Amino acid sequence: MNKRTATTARAARAAAAPSVRFRLRVTVADVIAFGPGKIALLEAVRDCGSISAGARSLGMSYRRAWVLLQEINTAMRSPAVLSEHGGEHGGGSVLTPEGEAAVRLYRAIEKKAAAACARDIAALLGLLAQ
C-alpha cells in the first residue's frame, strides 16, 4: 500500500462511525437453527404476512426463504411458521407462539449481551483510530 492509498484508507475509516454487532448463532447438528439472518426472516414473514413478501423485503428468493424456514421448523419442537396455501384470500404465513418466542428471546439475548459488555465495548472502541 502506498502512502496515498494508506491516507485515503485512513480517511475512509475515520469518516465511518464504528459499530458493534453481536452475531449469536444456535446450531443443531451443524445446522444453524437461529442466527441473525433467520431471525430477520422470521420478523419479515411476521411483518409482511407471507414467506414471499418477507423474502422479497430482504432481497431473498422465495426458495431460499422456504429452505431457511424449513431448517428452523425442523430444529424446533414445534414449527415457528405456519402457512396457508392459496384459497380465497391467497394464503399467507404467520409465526406460531413458538416462532414469536424465538424472535423475542433472540432479540432479548442480543440486548442483554450488549448491556453486559457496554464498558468493555466502549474501551475496545477507544482503541480505534479516530
N, C-alpha and C positions, 0 to 999 in steps of 0.2 A: 504494500500500500504506500503510495507516495504521499508527500506532505499535504498536497492539496486535497487528495481523497480523504486522508485522515481528518483534516479540518472540516470538510463537508460532512463526514460521518458524525463527528463530534457535535456539530451544529444541529444536525437532524435529531440526534439523541436528546440534546438539551431542549429542543422545541417540543418534543413529545413528553407529556407527563407520564411518570411511571404508574403502572397499575399492578395490582396483586390479584391473582385468581387462584382459588383452590380448585383442584380437579379431583374430586372424590370419585373413585370407581369401586363398585362392588362386583366381584367376579364369582361365578359359579362354574366350576369345571372349565376354566379358561375362557368362558364367555362373559362379557360384561353385562351383568343384569341391570345395573344402574350406573349411569355416568352422566356427565353434563349434557351430551347430545341426546341421550334417551329421555332424560328428564325434560329437556326443552321440547322434544317431540310430544311427550305426554301433555305438556302445557299447551302446545299448539293445537293438538287434537281437541283438548277440552275447550279452548277458546274459540276454535273455528267450527267445531261440531262435526267434523268428518276427518278421516285419515287423509283424503285427497287434498282438502283445503289446508289442513295442518301441514302436510308435506310441502305444498306449494308455498306457504308462508315462510318456510325455512329454506326454500330453494332446493328441495329434495324431491326425488322421483317418488311416485306412489309406491312402486315396487320396493324401493329401499326402505321407505317408512313402514310398509307392511312387514318386511323381514325383521326390522328392528323391534316392532311391536310384538311379533311372534316370539322373539327371543325373550322379551320382558315377560310376556304371558306364560311362557314355558318355565321360566325361572321362578315365578311366584306360585304360591299355594293356590291362589285364585287369580283369575285374569285381571289385568289392570284396565283393559279396554274392552268394551262390548260394541259390536257393530250390528246395525240393522240394514239388510240389503234391499235396495230398490223400494218398491211399494209406492203408494200414493204420494208420499212426501219425499221420495228419493233416497230414503235411508239416512244414515248418519252414524256417528260413533260418540260414545260417552265414556268417561272414566268411571270405573266402579268405585265404591268406597275404598277398596284396597289401592286402586290407582291414585286416588286423591291423597290417601295416606302416604304413599310412596313419594309423591311430589312434595307434600308438606314436610315430611321428615327429612328428606334430602336437603331442601332449602333451609330448614332449621339447623341442620348439622353444619352447613356452609356458614351461616351467620354466627353460630356459636364458636366455630373454629377461628373465624376472623376476629371475633371479640377476644377470645382467649389468647390470641397471638398478637394483638394490636401493638403492644410495646416493642416486641421483637421485630415486627414488620416495620415499624417506624425507624428502629435502629438500622435495619437492613437497608431501607430506602435511603437513610442518611449516608450510607457508604457509596451511593451512586454519584457519578459526576453530574454536576448541576449545569 
